[in-house]
Amino acid sequence: MSNFPPAGVFLVGALLLPLVPRRVRAVALLMPPVASLVLLWILEPGQTLTVPFLDFQLLLTRVDRLSLAFGYVFVIVTFLGGVYGLHLKDVGQQVAALLYSGSALGVVFAGDLFTLFVFWEVMAVASVYLIWARGTKRSRQAGYRYLFVHMAGGSLLLAGALIHYNATGSLLFEPMKGGLGATLILVSFAINAAIPPLHAWLPDAYPQGTVTGSVFLSAFTTKAAVYALARGFAGWEVLVWAGTAMAVYGVVYAVLENDIRGILAYHIVSQVGYMVAGVGLGTEVAINGTTAHAFTHILYKGLLFMGAGTVLYATGRSKLTELGGLWRALPLALGLYMVGAFSISGFPLFSGFVSKSMTVYAAEVDHRGLVVLLLNLASVGTFLHTGLKLPYFTWFGPSRPAAPQTRVPWNMYAGMGLAAAINIAIGLYPGLLYELLPFPVDYRPYTFAHVSETLQLLLFTGLGFWLLIKMLKGEPIITLDTDWFYRRPARLVYVIAVVYPSHLFATTERIALRLVQSLVSASRDPIAALNAATVTLFGRYPDGRMPRRRHNTGDYDPDRYRLPVGVMGLVILALFVALMLWILLAR
Amino acid sequence: MKSTWLVLVVVTLVLTVSGDILTRKGEYGQWWYPVPGFFALLGLLGCMAIVVVSKLLGRYWLQRREDYYGDSGAGE
């Protein structure tokens, strides 16, 4: 029983949750994470669970240190998100959150490509509900776009898996060697990992999620993809450069973004860049760095989304141009948010420092100077936006009338507090995290050189922010991203695929209906039709009469062709009179 | 009050850089190791470059009005 799939706990929980009384449902949501934390504790690397399906042996559970590390953090963040959402009364969102985290666990423990595909798709469907549940027009539209992109990604994964199976005869999910199948699978992973240009679904959809939903969204999809990349594509050179490029790309776009959760979303792209680059390096220390960074990223990004969500919950606003001066109203949210901000920026004593520096160190020992420089540049941008610009213009800055309208429930602070505590604990005792990593760790984050470099980098970023502060305030604009390619031509596609065909259908229908109508009236009254036709062609009736009135030509009048009843009566009367006369005279 | 903060900030900045200068080391032989205070420069110039380049990209290429895609978000 100890190899029971951890995903199963969540799926059973999702099934049972609607049956739990409404008042304790939010508390019941915390049970599956706790139960599967215990389960993960019992699981030993090397354990498997095989289930026969058709002609295949599906590997529902395959445990090793890599999957365990991701499993632990997924379970922890589900618990934190559950605490943050304790006040929620929406059973749909609660079930979706459980399904979503359960399927993410399923992905992480999937031993074969088919199991992976099934959980991959469940993840997409469950997560889109967390966007739609916001209930606005924009969230509905963004949710559809999100779903379409992920369905396309899922189809690529299935196609890739089938081709891979055809080529190798094995469905096992193991490091890929190359070929068409592997390439398709890589593209589908790249979509979920939000590698540009396949990333636009993320900053499009995550800012539109519900306050609690976006906390879950920020954790699972991209990091499950990072896990899948680490499992299947470690050491693929292309990922080093894709990861480095996306680390900088996210930072550039975050300058222009106006929505606070949009800024955080672009920084997911940026942070996942470190992990993807680490996967591309593929060395033991790089995979350790990737795993460690995914672990801490989930915790501090969850905390940041909770902080931004608190602002949105309290004020109903999420744009920099509409926020400001909240430090008096939401000081606790600011403090807890800043723990997340220091963590993501990689300040010493916070969680990001011990994981991010490890990934950069992996590039350093690989003698990749440019990668190291660009990743450090991305760190600069991260602190600039998440640590300075966003909190400054939200909590301080030009004060706008953004007084909170809704009181923030205690549990939201409790969720943030727990997350902040874990982030600080990892920063203070990196050994807690390093124990969970897939390979033995021979790396010390707190050397004088590292601390000094990091402090220089970040403090002088602060100086730069102070100098350029006027340029950094939010602008009420949107920024074009690669979603332009499927959003802007949408109108053209609409015209080609909807307007023109509907014109065509309407015209065809009109012609067909007219044809049928004339056939019906012709067969109901062939004479009238013949009359009408001859009048049209020759200007007169078949019997030679001229039509009198223009519109009275076609009416069939049977009396025109038969004698009136009176004539018959006259004949009969005449016969009767003649008969009478003959009888009278013949006597 | 404001000048106290300023002095504090300047002292911190100077300390971080000077600490670095006093203890140069070259572990993995990147070209910038001999440059004292390199990361301070990277932080300051990188920050400015990111802001200026992004803003230019935005102004001349990427930024559009909020209703560019046909929804102004008024339905929220």
HADDOCK unambig.tbl for C-alpha pairs under 7 A between the chains (distance, minus, plus):
assign (segid A and resid 136 and name CA) (segid B and resid 75 and name CA) 6.43 0.50 0.50
assign (segid A and resid 136 and name CA) (segid B and resid 76 and name CA) 5.31 0.50 0.50
assign (segid A and resid 137 and name CA) (segid B and resid 75 and name CA) 5.96 0.50 0.50
assign (segid A and resid 137 and name CA) (segid B and resid 76 and name CA) 6.89 0.50 0.50
assign (segid A and resid 138 and name CA) (segid B and resid 73 and name CA) 6.30 0.50 0.50
assign (segid A and resid 252 and name CA) (segid B and resid 50 and name CA) 6.41 0.50 0.50
assign (segid A and resid 252 and name CA) (segid B and resid 54 and name CA) 5.40 0.50 0.50
assign (segid A and resid 255 and name CA) (segid B and resid 51 and name CA) 6.55 0.50 0.50
assign (segid A and resid 255 and name CA) (segid B and resid 54 and name CA) 6.42 0.50 0.50
assign (segid A and resid 256 and name CA) (segid B and resid 55 and name CA) 6.90 0.50 0.50
assign (segid A and resid 256 and name CA) (segid B and resid 58 and name CA) 6.74 0.50 0.50
assign (segid A and resid 364 and name CA) (segid B and resid 28 and name CA) 6.79 0.50 0.50
assign (segid A and resid 365 and name CA) (segid B and resid 28 and name CA) 6.35 0.50 0.50
assign (segid A and resid 369 and name CA) (segid B and resid 30 and name CA) 6.24 0.50 0.50
assign (segid A and resid 377 and name CA) (segid B and resid 46 and name CA) 6.09 0.50 0.50
assign (segid A and resid 380 and name CA) (segid B and resid 43 and name CA) 5.96 0.50 0.50
assign (segid A and resid 380 and name CA) (segid B and resid 46 and name CA) 6.82 0.50 0.50
assign (segid A and resid 380 and name CA) (segid B and resid 47 and name CA) 6.09 0.50 0.50
assign (segid A and resid 381 and name CA) (segid B and resid 47 and name CA) 6.43 0.50 0.50
assign (segid A and resid 381 and name CA) (segid B and resid 50 and name CA) 6.96 0.50 0.50
assign (segid A and resid 452 and name CA) (segid B and resid 16 and name CA) 6.23 0.50 0.50
assign (segid A and resid 452 and name CA) (segid B and resid 20 and name CA) 6.22 0.50 0.50
assign (segid A and resid 453 and name CA) (segid B and resid 39 and name CA) 5.72 0.50 0.50
assign (segid A and resid 455 and name CA) (segid B and resid 16 and name CA) 6.76 0.50 0.50
assign (segid A and resid 456 and name CA) (segid B and resid 16 and name CA) 5.90 0.50 0.50
assign (segid A and resid 456 and name CA) (segid B and resid 17 and name CA) 6.49 0.50 0.50
assign (segid A and resid 456 and name CA) (segid B and resid 39 and name CA) 5.63 0.50 0.50
assign (segid A and resid 456 and name CA) (segid B and resid 40 and name CA) 4.52 0.50 0.50
assign (segid A and resid 456 and name CA) (segid B and resid 43 and name CA) 6.99 0.50 0.50
assign (segid A and resid 457 and name CA) (segid B and resid 39 and name CA) 5.03 0.50 0.50
assign (segid A and resid 457 and name CA) (segid B and resid 40 and name CA) 5.04 0.50 0.50
assign (segid A and resid 457 and name CA) (segid B and resid 42 and name CA) 6.49 0.50 0.50
assign (segid A and resid 457 and name CA) (segid B and resid 43 and name CA) 4.29 0.50 0.50
assign (segid A and resid 458 and name CA) (segid B and resid 43 and name CA) 6.25 0.50 0.50
assign (segid A and resid 459 and name CA) (segid B and resid 13 and name CA) 6.84 0.50 0.50
assign (segid A and resid 460 and name CA) (segid B and resid 40 and name CA) 5.58 0.50 0.50
assign (segid A and resid 460 and name CA) (segid B and resid 43 and name CA) 5.07 0.50 0.50
assign (segid A and resid 460 and name CA) (segid B and resid 44 and name CA) 4.91 0.50 0.50
assign (segid A and resid 461 and name CA) (segid B and resid 43 and name CA) 4.75 0.50 0.50
assign (segid A and resid 461 and name CA) (segid B and resid 44 and name CA) 5.12 0.50 0.50
assign (segid A and resid 461 and name CA) (segid B and resid 47 and name CA) 5.60 0.50 0.50
assign (segid A and resid 463 and name CA) (segid B and resid 44 and name CA) 6.75 0.50 0.50
assign (segid A and resid 464 and name CA) (segid B and resid 44 and name CA) 5.21 0.50 0.50
assign (segid A and resid 464 and name CA) (segid B and resid 47 and name CA) 5.82 0.50 0.50
assign (segid A and resid 464 and name CA) (segid B and resid 48 and name CA) 6.09 0.50 0.50
assign (segid A and resid 476 and name CA) (segid B and resid 66 and name CA) 6.84 0.50 0.50
assign (segid A and resid 477 and name CA) (segid B and resid 63 and name CA) 6.35 0.50 0.50
assign (segid A and resid 477 and name CA) (segid B and resid 64 and name CA) 5.79 0.50 0.50
assign (segid A and resid 477 and name CA) (segid B and resid 65 and name CA) 5.05 0.50 0.50
assign (segid A and resid 477 and name CA) (segid B and resid 66 and name CA) 4.98 0.50 0.50
assign (segid A and resid 478 and name CA) (segid B and resid 63 and name CA) 5.82 0.50 0.50
assign (segid A and resid 478 and name CA) (segid B and resid 64 and name CA) 5.45 0.50 0.50
assign (segid A and resid 478 and name CA) (segid B and resid 65 and name CA) 6.12 0.50 0.50
assign (segid A and resid 478 and name CA) (segid B and resid 66 and name CA) 5.25 0.50 0.50
assign (segid A and resid 479 and name CA) (segid B and resid 62 and name CA) 5.31 0.50 0.50
assign (segid A and resid 479 and name CA) (segid B and resid 63 and name CA) 4.54 0.50 0.50
assign (segid A and resid 479 and name CA) (segid B and resid 64 and name CA) 6.08 0.50 0.50
assign (segid A and resid 480 and name CA) (segid B and resid 62 and name CA) 4.94 0.50 0.50
assign (segid A and resid 480 and name CA) (segid B and resid 63 and name CA) 6.21 0.50 0.50
assign (segid A and resid 488 and name CA) (segid B and resid 69 and name CA) 6.69 0.50 0.50
